[in-house]
């Protein structure tokens, strides 16, 4: 692949919308993006194509859009072998993208503190629903849940009602 970001190495360890979207834009501009997925079922977005109220199609377009131009690697980050492989990748990466909570990042060996010791020049992008500090820091949440919930009820999220 060619582009202005050719030679940039990115690890995409995020799920659903914001993280994978950021990584796919980097890939569109030529970055080499490796998508890390859990062993077994893979990224949860792989199954969204069959949700109600989405267009009937032979392909999961949400997954295709979020994962195009990426290579995929299944790793079990809950064990030392998977964490060791990720650390090896992080040694030569330029960017790491995640949307795990701070506690989950530490448990999985992918916190900023852990990865910056391996690669101090690594750009670390962490996206969360409620920020990095405060009483709700460990709560999961992102706009896609609100939007998908509204698809099933026919109602719009409160922030979008007028």
The 8 nearest C-alpha neighbors of each residue, nearest first, counted from 0:
[[1, 29, 2, 5, 30, 31, 68, 26],
 [0, 2, 29, 5, 3, 28, 4, 30],
 [3, 1, 29, 28, 5, 4, 0, 30],
 [2, 4, 5, 28, 29, 1, 30, 6],
 [5, 3, 29, 30, 2, 28, 7, 6],
 [4, 6, 29, 30, 2, 7, 1, 3],
 [5, 7, 30, 4, 8, 31, 29, 3],
 [6, 8, 30, 5, 4, 31, 93, 9],
 [9, 7, 92, 31, 93, 30, 32, 6],
 [10, 8, 32, 94, 92, 95, 93, 31],
 [11, 9, 95, 33, 32, 12, 34, 96],
 [12, 10, 34, 96, 13, 33, 35, 95],
 [11, 13, 97, 35, 96, 34, 10, 14],
 [14, 12, 97, 98, 18, 11, 19, 96],
 [15, 13, 19, 42, 18, 16, 98, 12],
 [16, 14, 44, 19, 17, 13, 18, 43],
 [15, 17, 19, 20, 18, 14, 143, 65],
 [16, 18, 20, 19, 21, 15, 126, 14],
 [19, 17, 13, 21, 20, 16, 96, 22],
 [18, 20, 22, 21, 65, 17, 16, 23],
 [21, 19, 23, 17, 18, 22, 65, 16],
 [20, 22, 18, 24, 19, 23, 17, 25],
 [21, 23, 19, 25, 20, 24, 11, 26],
 [24, 22, 26, 20, 25, 21, 27, 19],
 [23, 25, 27, 26, 21, 22, 20, 28],
 [24, 26, 22, 28, 23, 30, 27, 21],
 [27, 25, 30, 23, 29, 28, 24, 68],
 [28, 26, 24, 25, 29, 23, 68, 30],
 [27, 29, 2, 25, 26, 4, 3, 30],
 [28, 30, 2, 5, 4, 26, 1, 27],
 [31, 29, 26, 7, 4, 5, 25, 32],
 [30, 32, 8, 7, 9, 26, 29, 33],
 [33, 31, 9, 69, 10, 30, 26, 8],
 [32, 34, 70, 10, 71, 69, 11, 9],
 [33, 35, 71, 11, 70, 72, 12, 10],
 [36, 34, 12, 72, 73, 11, 71, 33],
 [35, 37, 73, 41, 42, 72, 74, 34],
 [38, 36, 41, 73, 74, 75, 39, 42],
 [37, 39, 73, 74, 75, 41, 40, 36],
 [40, 38, 41, 37, 73, 36, 75, 42],
 [39, 41, 38, 42, 37, 43, 45, 36],
 [42, 40, 37, 36, 39, 38, 43, 73],
 [41, 43, 36, 44, 45, 37, 14, 40],
 [44, 42, 45, 46, 41, 14, 15, 40],
 [45, 43, 47, 46, 42, 15, 62, 14],
 [44, 46, 43, 62, 42, 47, 59, 41],
 [47, 45, 44, 48, 43, 49, 59, 50],
 [48, 46, 44, 49, 50, 45, 59, 61],
 [47, 49, 59, 46, 50, 61, 60, 58],
 [48, 50, 47, 46, 51, 53, 59, 55],
 [49, 51, 47, 48, 53, 52, 46, 54],
 [52, 50, 53, 49, 151, 150, 54, 48],
 [53, 51, 150, 50, 54, 151, 55, 49],
 [52, 54, 51, 50, 55, 48, 49, 150],
 [55, 53, 56, 52, 48, 51, 49, 50],
 [56, 54, 53, 57, 49, 48, 52, 58],
 [57, 55, 58, 54, 59, 48, 60, 49],
 [56, 58, 59, 55, 48, 60, 49, 54],
 [59, 57, 56, 60, 48, 63, 62, 55],
 [58, 60, 48, 62, 61, 63, 47, 57],
 [59, 61, 63, 62, 58, 64, 48, 56],
 [60, 62, 64, 63, 59, 65, 48, 47],
 [63, 61, 65, 60, 64, 59, 45, 66],
 [62, 64, 60, 66, 61, 67, 65, 59],
 [63, 65, 61, 62, 66, 67, 60, 23],
 [66, 64, 62, 63, 19, 20, 67, 61],
 [67, 65, 63, 64, 69, 62, 68, 23],
 [66, 68, 69, 63, 64, 65, 23, 26],
 [67, 69, 26, 66, 70, 27, 23, 32],
 [70, 68, 32, 67, 33, 66, 34, 71],
 [69, 71, 33, 34, 32, 68, 72, 31],
 [72, 70, 34, 33, 35, 69, 73, 36],
 [71, 73, 35, 34, 36, 74, 33, 70],
 [74, 72, 36, 38, 37, 35, 71, 75],
 [75, 73, 81, 37, 38, 76, 36, 72],
 [74, 76, 81, 77, 38, 37, 78, 73],
 [75, 77, 81, 82, 107, 78, 74, 79],
 [76, 78, 75, 107, 79, 81, 82, 106],
 [79, 77, 76, 80, 81, 75, 82, 107],
 [78, 80, 82, 81, 83, 77, 76, 75],
 [79, 81, 83, 82, 78, 84, 75, 76],
 [82, 80, 76, 75, 74, 84, 83, 79],
 [81, 83, 79, 85, 76, 84, 80, 86],
 [84, 82, 86, 80, 81, 85, 79, 87],
 [85, 83, 87, 81, 86, 82, 80, 88],
 [84, 86, 88, 82, 87, 83, 89, 81],
 [87, 85, 89, 83, 88, 84, 82, 90],
 [86, 88, 84, 85, 90, 89, 83, 91],
 [87, 89, 85, 86, 90, 91, 92, 84],
 [88, 90, 92, 86, 87, 91, 85, 118],
 [91, 89, 118, 87, 88, 117, 92, 86],
 [90, 92, 89, 88, 93, 8, 118, 87],
 [93, 91, 8, 89, 94, 9, 90, 88],
 [92, 94, 121, 8, 9, 122, 7, 91],
 [95, 93, 122, 9, 121, 92, 123, 10],
 [94, 96, 10, 123, 9, 124, 11, 122],
 [97, 95, 124, 11, 12, 125, 13, 10],
 [98, 96, 13, 12, 125, 99, 18, 126],
 [97, 99, 126, 13, 127, 125, 100, 18],
 [98, 100, 97, 104, 103, 101, 127, 13],
 [99, 101, 103, 137, 102, 104, 98, 127],
 [100, 102, 104, 103, 105, 99, 137, 110],
 [103, 101, 105, 104, 100, 106, 137, 99],
 [104, 102, 106, 100, 105, 101, 99, 107],
 [105, 103, 110, 109, 101, 107, 102, 106],
 [104, 106, 110, 108, 102, 103, 107, 109],
 [107, 105, 103, 104, 108, 102, 77, 109],
 [106, 108, 104, 76, 105, 109, 77, 103],
 [107, 109, 105, 106, 110, 104, 82, 113],
 [110, 108, 104, 107, 114, 105, 113, 111],
 [111, 109, 104, 105, 113, 112, 108, 114],
 [110, 112, 114, 113, 115, 109, 123, 104],
 [113, 111, 110, 115, 114, 116, 109, 105],
 [112, 114, 110, 111, 116, 115, 109, 108],
 [113, 115, 117, 111, 116, 112, 109, 118],
 [116, 114, 119, 118, 117, 112, 111, 113],
 [117, 115, 114, 113, 118, 119, 112, 111],
 [116, 118, 114, 115, 90, 119, 113, 89],
 [117, 119, 115, 90, 120, 121, 116, 114],
 [118, 120, 115, 121, 116, 117, 114, 122],
 [121, 119, 118, 122, 93, 115, 94, 92],
 [122, 120, 93, 118, 94, 119, 123, 115],
 [121, 123, 94, 93, 95, 120, 124, 96],
 [122, 124, 95, 94, 121, 96, 125, 111],
 [125, 123, 96, 95, 97, 122, 126, 94],
 [126, 124, 97, 98, 96, 123, 127, 99],
 [125, 127, 98, 97, 124, 18, 128, 17],
 [128, 126, 130, 98, 129, 125, 100, 99],
 [127, 129, 140, 141, 130, 139, 126, 138],
 [130, 128, 136, 127, 135, 138, 131, 140],
 [131, 129, 127, 132, 136, 128, 126, 133],
 [130, 132, 136, 129, 101, 133, 127, 100],
 [133, 131, 136, 130, 134, 135, 129, 137],
 [134, 132, 136, 135, 131, 130, 129, 137],
 [133, 135, 136, 132, 137, 138, 129, 131],
 [136, 134, 138, 137, 133, 129, 132, 130],
 [135, 137, 132, 129, 133, 138, 131, 134],
 [138, 136, 100, 135, 139, 101, 102, 129],
 [139, 137, 135, 136, 140, 129, 128, 100],
 [140, 138, 128, 137, 141, 100, 127, 129],
 [141, 139, 128, 138, 142, 144, 129, 127],
 [140, 142, 128, 143, 144, 139, 145, 127],
 [141, 143, 145, 144, 146, 140, 128, 16],
 [142, 144, 146, 145, 141, 147, 16, 15],
 [145, 143, 147, 146, 142, 148, 141, 140],
 [144, 146, 148, 142, 143, 147, 156, 149],
 [145, 147, 143, 149, 148, 144, 142, 150],
 [148, 146, 150, 144, 149, 145, 143, 151],
 [149, 147, 145, 146, 150, 151, 144, 152],
 [148, 150, 154, 146, 155, 152, 147, 151],
 [151, 149, 147, 148, 153, 152, 52, 146],
 [150, 152, 149, 148, 153, 147, 51, 52],
 [153, 151, 149, 154, 150, 148, 155, 147],
 [152, 154, 150, 149, 151, 155, 148, 52],
 [155, 153, 149, 152, 156, 150, 151, 148],
 [154, 156, 149, 159, 160, 157, 153, 146],
 [157, 155, 158, 159, 145, 149, 146, 160],
 [158, 156, 160, 159, 155, 161, 154, 145],
 [159, 157, 156, 160, 155, 161, 145, 142],
 [158, 160, 157, 156, 155, 161, 146, 154],
 [161, 159, 157, 158, 155, 156, 154, 149],
 [160, 159, 158, 157, 155, 156, 154, 149]]
